[in-house]
Amino acid sequence: MAVRTTATAVEGILQESPSLTLTPFIETASYLVDKCCENATQADGTDWYDATDLELIERWLSAHFYHIAATRPNREEAGSVAETMRSKVDLKLNLTHYGGQAMLLDVAGGLTNLNNKGVAIAAGVTWLGTEDDD
């Protein structure tokens, strides 16, 4: 598997200095780009993405996977100085703004399709009581 992005490119979009090596996150992102984006073709059969497009998607996905592993508290305080970080509670690629951006960049929709798999929720009711005998 040949990765497309670099640690330097991923660091450029992170809002922090990485505390972990970026290699495993880049490799994971590369795997998903290979599976979901690389072979996307338009209606006329031409490739949807060129190498630059794929690198950009991989870069944002790498930041997404890094951000999940290197979680930070929502609020840090030291005396009178405080900082509140952006945080989101969601699932899959919607968990971070980096994952959301990667889905946006994947205009062919492969990552969105992957993200939405298994999301359908069916409501149901089960009666656990007893019936009255009239």
Secondary structure as GFF3:
##gff-version 3
##sequence-region A 1 134
A	DSSP	alpha_helix	7	11	.	.	.	ID=ss1
A	DSSP	alpha_helix	23	36	.	.	.	ID=ss2
A	DSSP	alpha_helix	51	69	.	.	.	ID=ss3
A	DSSP	beta_strand	75	78	.	.	.	ID=ss4
A	DSSP	beta_strand	81	84	.	.	.	ID=ss5
A	DSSP	three_ten_helix	92	95	.	.	.	ID=ss6
A	DSSP	alpha_helix	97	105	.	.	.	ID=ss7
A	DSSP	alpha_helix	110	116	.	.	.	ID=ss8
###
